[in-house]
Structure formats: C-alpha cells, structure tokens
C-alpha cells in the first residue's frame, strides 16, 4: 500500500492541495534507524576497545518528490510556500503510511527545485530531527494513591513519560514504575501541581523549575508491549493523583 500522506507543518508534501498533486518519490532516513554514536574508545597498547554507551545520533531525513501543477503561476506560488518551510523553529513531519501515522520534530536544512516538464517540477527538502525517535498515538493515563495508573504502549522502544502530580503533602511523595522510585522531598500543595519529565529529570512546581527537590531519581521509561503500573504514595492521611502522558515511540 502506498504512502497516504506526508505533511511538514501545514504544508502537504504528498497529497493534493491548491497547487496540484504532490508525490513523494523517496523518503530517505525515515524508515531507517539513525546512525549510532559513542560506543567506546581504543585500548592504548592493547587489543580491542573499551566498551562505552551507544546512543542514536540525529535523524536525517531527505524528502524527494514531484509536483504536478496546472500553470506556471501555481508552481511559483508553491515554491514560495515550500521555501518558507526553511524555518528556524522546529515543525512536525507527519507520515501516514498504510493507515499508520508517525511524526518527528524536525528543522529544515534546505530546499531545492528542478524543472521536469512544463507541468511538473521535482523538489527536495532536507530535514534534521535532533530527537531521533518517531512518535505515534498519545496517552494521558490517570492514577491515584488508591489505584495505580495502568500504562501500555505499542511502540518499539521505551517511551519517557511526563507526569503531572496533584496532591497536598508537606513531606512530598514517591512515584514507582517498574520497581524504580522517584522520591520527591519538596512539599506539594493542591494549588501548585508538580510536573516531572522522566527523560530529563526536571521537576517543575507551578510551572517553575525546582532545583534539589529529589532525594532519589531512579527514572524508568514506559516499556513497549507490556502492561505496567505507576503508583504514587504520599504522607499518612494525604491523597495524591497523577496523570502520565507519553506516546507510542519508535526508532
């Protein structure tokens, strides 16, 4: 089944709009895993390498396609809009293929056009996703001190959640996921909820970054393909609730 649609921001790259029919002929770097980085260094005066952590580098995507247009004016208008995609801010690249939609946040590295026929022109746009992962369906799962949040995602790699905590506890609270604990010692008031980004470890209270508010920072992602629970515990007699936000995550 062919690609259904490709969008960069609000610009169609594969599909029909007022400029004509856009067709993506090649989508390089989207379906492949990004290059790895790290991995260790050579052992001096010895065989082999020291093993080191391996991570993914950025995702580099090149979109090659063709626009079938009805007039030179439509082409010029399309080129002007297309070239405006080279923004300094990131945009969402959304690819819907065989009914499956995935997106990544990308920046444009440049665009180009080549005349093909009187009513068709080829285009190329080069993109970089500093975050190499692709994302699908989003979730917002709730839980509280009585009932844990039941988490699951259909991606292929771990998904890092952002957790919003609402509680009233002078002694803080503890979040537990996959046997790993995040212990927050900063007091929390119902009027000033906390937000914890499990990828970066940043804690915010009422929208402001808190420094030194954690005594234990053993963060766990939401693992793919298996059910797991996140629980919250607070001081005696106090009540807390959580909302866990994350996406299906792919590489």
C-alpha positions in Angstrom: 0.0 0.0 0.0 1.5 3.4 -1.0 2.1 6.3 1.4 -1.1 8.1 2.1 0.1 11.5 3.2 3.2 13.4 4.2 2.9 16.8 6.0 5.5 19.2 7.1 3.8 21.7 9.4 0.6 22.5 7.5 2.3 22.0 4.1 1.3 18.9 2.1 4.3 17.1 0.6 2.3 14.0 -0.5 -1.3 14.6 -1.5 -3.5 17.2 -3.2 -3.7 20.9 -2.5 -4.5 24.1 -4.5 -1.0 23.9 -6.2 -1.7 20.5 -7.7 -0.7 16.9 -6.9 2.4 16.4 -4.7 4.0 13.0 -4.9 6.9 11.8 -2.6 9.1 9.5 -4.6 11.7 8.8 -1.9 11.8 9.3 1.8 15.4 8.7 2.9 16.1 8.3 6.6 12.5 8.0 7.7 12.2 4.2 7.8 15.8 3.5 8.7 17.3 3.7 12.2 19.6 6.8 12.7 23.4 6.3 12.9 24.7 5.4 16.3 27.2 7.5 18.2 29.6 6.6 21.1 30.4 3.0 21.8 33.8 3.3 23.4 37.4 4.1 22.5 40.6 2.2 21.6 42.6 0.5 24.3 46.1 2.0 24.2 48.9 -0.5 23.7 46.3 -3.4 23.8 43.8 -5.2 21.6 40.3 -4.1 21.1 38.3 -1.2 22.5 36.9 -0.1 25.9 33.2 -0.6 25.8 31.1 2.6 26.1 27.5 3.6 26.0 26.0 3.7 22.5 23.3 6.2 21.6 21.5 7.3 18.5 22.6 10.3 16.6 20.1 12.7 15.0 17.6 11.5 12.4 18.5 13.0 9.0 15.6 12.8 6.5 15.5 13.8 2.8 12.2 14.1 1.0 12.4 13.8 -2.8 9.3 14.3 -4.8 7.5 15.8 -7.7 4.7 18.4 -8.0 2.2 18.1 -10.9 0.9 21.7 -11.4 -1.6 23.3 -13.8 0.2 26.5 -14.5 3.5 28.4 -14.0 1.7 30.7 -11.5 0.7 27.7 -9.4 4.3 26.5 -9.4 5.7 29.9 -8.4 3.2 30.1 -5.5 4.0 26.5 -4.4 7.8 27.3 -4.5 7.3 30.4 -2.3 5.3 28.4 0.3 7.7 25.5 0.1 10.7 27.6 0.6 9.1 29.2 3.7 9.4 25.8 5.3 13.0 26.5 6.0 12.2 28.0 9.4 14.5 28.4 12.4 11.9 26.7 14.6 11.1 23.0 14.5 8.0 21.7 12.8 6.2 18.3 12.8 6.9 15.9 9.9 3.9 13.6 9.8 4.0 10.5 7.6 0.8 8.4 7.2 1.6 5.1 5.6 -0.7 2.1 5.4 -3.0 3.8 7.9 -0.2 4.3 10.4 0.7 7.8 11.4 4.1 8.7 12.9 5.7 12.1 13.5 9.0 13.7 14.4 10.0 17.2 15.2 12.4 18.5 12.5 14.2 21.5 11.3 14.8 22.3 7.6 18.4 22.3 6.3 17.5 23.5 2.9 15.2 23.1 -0.1 15.7 22.8 -3.9 13.6 22.7 -7.1 14.4 21.2 -10.5 12.3 21.7 -13.7 11.0 18.3 -15.0 8.3 19.1 -17.7 6.1 22.1 -18.4 3.6 20.9 -15.9 5.8 19.1 -13.4 8.7 20.0 -11.2 10.8 18.0 -8.8 11.5 19.1 -5.3 13.8 18.2 -2.4 13.8 19.2 1.3 16.5 18.1 3.7 15.5 17.8 7.4 17.1 17.1 10.7 15.4 15.7 13.8 17.6 16.3 16.8 15.4 13.9 18.7 15.8 10.7 16.7 12.6 9.0 17.8 9.3 8.9 15.9 6.1 9.1 17.8 2.6 7.8 17.3 -0.6 7.8 19.5 -0.5 9.8 22.6 -1.8 8.8 26.0 -2.9 10.6 29.3 -3.4 7.9 31.9 -4.6 8.8 35.4 -4.0 7.1 38.8 -4.0 8.0 42.5 -2.9 6.8 45.9 -5.6 4.1 45.8 -5.4 3.0 42.2 -2.1 2.9 40.1 -2.0 4.2 36.6 -2.1 1.3 34.1 0.4 2.0 31.3 1.0 0.4 27.9 2.2 1.5 24.5 2.5 -0.1 21.1 5.8 1.3 20.1 9.1 -0.5 19.7 11.4 1.3 22.1 10.9 2.7 25.7 8.7 5.8 26.0 9.7 8.5 28.5 6.6 10.0 30.3 5.8 13.4 31.7 4.0 13.1 35.0 1.7 15.7 36.5 1.2 15.3 40.2 -1.7 16.9 42.2 -1.5 16.4 46.0 -1.3 18.2 49.3 1.6 16.8 51.3 4.2 18.6 53.4 6.6 15.6 53.1 6.4 15.1 49.4 5.7 11.8 47.6 7.1 8.8 45.9 6.4 7.6 42.3 7.2 4.0 41.4 7.4 2.5 38.0 8.9 -0.9 37.1 10.4 -1.2 40.5 12.3 2.1 40.3 11.4 5.0 42.5 11.4 8.8 42.2 11.3 10.3 45.6 10.3 14.0 45.8 11.0 15.7 49.1 9.6 19.1 48.2 6.3 19.8 49.7 3.4 20.0 47.3 0.1 22.0 47.6 -3.1 21.3 45.7 -2.9 24.8 44.2 0.6 24.2 42.8 0.8 20.8 41.0 4.2 19.3 40.1 5.4 18.2 36.7 8.2 15.7 36.3 9.8 15.0 32.9 11.2 11.4 33.2 13.6 11.9 30.3 15.3 15.0 31.5 14.7 14.6 35.3 13.4 18.1 35.5 10.9 18.9 38.3 8.6 21.9 38.0 6.2 23.3 40.6 3.5 25.6 39.4 5.4 25.8 36.1 8.8 26.9 37.6 11.8 24.7 37.7 12.7 23.3 41.1 16.3 22.5 42.0 17.2 19.9 44.6 13.7 18.7 45.1 14.5 15.0 44.6 16.2 12.6 47.1 16.0 9.6 44.7 15.9 10.0 40.9 15.7 6.4 39.6 13.7 7.2 36.5 12.1 4.4 34.4 10.5 4.7 31.0 7.3 3.0 29.9 8.5 -0.2 28.2 6.9 -1.2 24.9 4.5 -4.1 24.5 3.8 -4.9 28.2 1.4 -3.7 30.8 3.0 -1.9 33.8 1.8 0.3 36.6 2.9 3.7 38.0 1.9 4.2 41.7 2.1 7.3 43.9 2.4 7.2 47.7 2.2 10.3 49.9 2.4 11.0 53.6 0.0 9.4 56.1 -3.6 10.7 55.6 -2.8 12.6 52.4 -4.1 11.9 48.9 -2.4 12.3 45.6 -3.2 11.8 41.9 -1.1 11.5 38.8 -1.6 12.0 35.1 1.0 10.2 33.0 1.5 11.5 29.4 3.5 9.6 26.8 3.4 8.4 23.2 3.9 5.2 21.2 7.6 5.6 20.5 9.6 4.1 17.6 13.1 4.3 16.2 
